[in-house]
């Protein structure tokens, strides 16, 4: 008699390793991008480096392949690089205008945007709990991105550009569900 949870428990260390790999590459790319931009104004080169660090997560996509993930059509292959590069370029530009803490906090709203887009495109249920979570996430982003004090114009523009990065990233994540 085999337990239903046995295969799930066996892959738990692998799943945790993938989550840690993604978190480390995101933090590393953010810190590197933020520090490089202080002395270098080359947004496309920085975007390329930022994207290369995120490509380290590419092997994680092969952990669980299904017939659905293998059946990408040509339009998917054409739009993914545009959304991926758009998200990374907007993220890099946002880091040039706002602090990494602000940009990362705004980028933290991506799961809320994914939830809304999943409802619109994938017809996933939108429960009260999800609506409350989306509302709380968006209110938190609004509080963080609200202008206050000197230099708030750049901060607001940086937050808006980070929100563009969120929209691009959420779109390609939902598109490949």
N, C-alpha and C positions, 0 to 999 in steps of 0.2 A: 504494500500500500504506500503510494508516494504522495507526499503533501503537495498541494497546488503552489504553495509559496516557496518550495525548494528551488526552482530555477530562478525565481526572482531574487531570492536571497544570495544565490551563487554569483549573480552579476552585480550585486550591490557594491563591492569594492571597485569594480570597473566603472560603474556609473559615477561613484564618488570621485574617482580619479579624473574622469572626463569633466566633471563640474569644476574641480580644482584647476585643471589645465585651462579651461575656458576663462575662469576668474583670473588666473595668473597672467594669461596673455592679454586680457583686457586691461588690467591694472598696469602691466608693464608697458603696453602700447600707449596708454593715457599719460603715464609719467614721462616716458621718453618723448612723446610728442610735445608735451607741455614744456619740458626743459629745452628741447631743441629749438622751439619757436622763439625763445628769448633772444637768440642771436642769429637766427636764420629766417629769412622770409622767402621760403620756397615751398608753397603749400602743396604742389603736386608731388614733389619729391618726398615730403613728409607723409603725404597720404599714401604713397607707394610703400614706404617703410611701415606705416601703421597697418596697412592691409597685409603686408608680408608677415607681421607678427601674428595677426589673426589667422592666417592660413595654417599656422602650426596646429590649429584645431581641426583641420581637414580630416585627418584619420578618424576622428570621433564620429564622423558621418557614416563611416562604414561599419560601425559597431552593430547596427541593427538595420540591415537592408531588407526591404520587402519588395514585392512586385510593383507596388504603387510608387515607391521611391525610384525604381529603375525605369519607370515609364515616363520620363520627362520628354515633353515635345520641344520642338525647335523654338517656339515662342518663349518657353520657360528659359531655355538656354540663352536666348537673346536678351531677355529683360533682367536676368539675375545680375550680370556684371554691371549694368547701369544702376540698379538699385544698390548693390554692394558698394560700388565706388561712390555713388551719391551719398550714401550713409557715412562712409569713411571721410569723404571730403568735407561734408558739412560738420562732422564731428571735429575734424582738425581745425577748421575755421572757427568753430565755436570755442575751442581751447585757446585760440589766439586772442579772443575778445573777453573771455570770462575765466574764472579760476577753474581748475580741474574739479574741485568739490561741487561747484554749481553745475558744471556741464554733466558730470556723472550723476548728480541727483536728478537732473532733467532727463537724462538718458534712462534713469531708473523707471521712468513712466512707460517704457517700451512694453512690459507685460500687460499694462492696462490697455494700450492701443492694440496689441495683439488680440486681446479679449474682445474688443469692439469689432475689429476687422474679422475675427473668426465668426462672430455673429452675423455680420453682413455677407461675407463670401461663402462661409462653410455651413451656415445655418445651425451653428452650435447653440445650445440653449443659453439664454442670458438670464440667470437666476437673480433673485434679490441680493444674495450674498456676493455675486460677481459685480452687480451694479454698485453695491456699497464699496467694494474694493476698488473699482475703477474710479468712483467719485472721490474716495479718500486719496488715491494716488494722484489724481489730477489736482485736487486741492493742495496737496503737499508740494507739487511742482509749482503751482501758482504762488504759494507762499515763498518758496525759495527764489523764484525768478522775479518776484515783485521788486521794482526799483526802490532803492533806499540809499540816500547819501550821494556823495560825489562819485563820478564815474559810472552812474547808473545807466547812462545811455548805452555804453559799450556792453554792460552787463545784460541789459534787456536784449540787445541785438544778438549777443552770444547765446542767450537762452532761447531765442526764437530760432536761430540757426541749429542749435542742439535739438530743438523740437522737430525741425526738418529731418535731421539725422534719425530721430526716433521713427518718424513716419516712413522713411525709406527702409529702415531695418525691419520694422514691424510688417511692412508690405511683403518683403521677400521671405520673412519667416512664415507668414500665413500662406503665401503662394506655394510653398513647398511642404505644406502639411500633408 
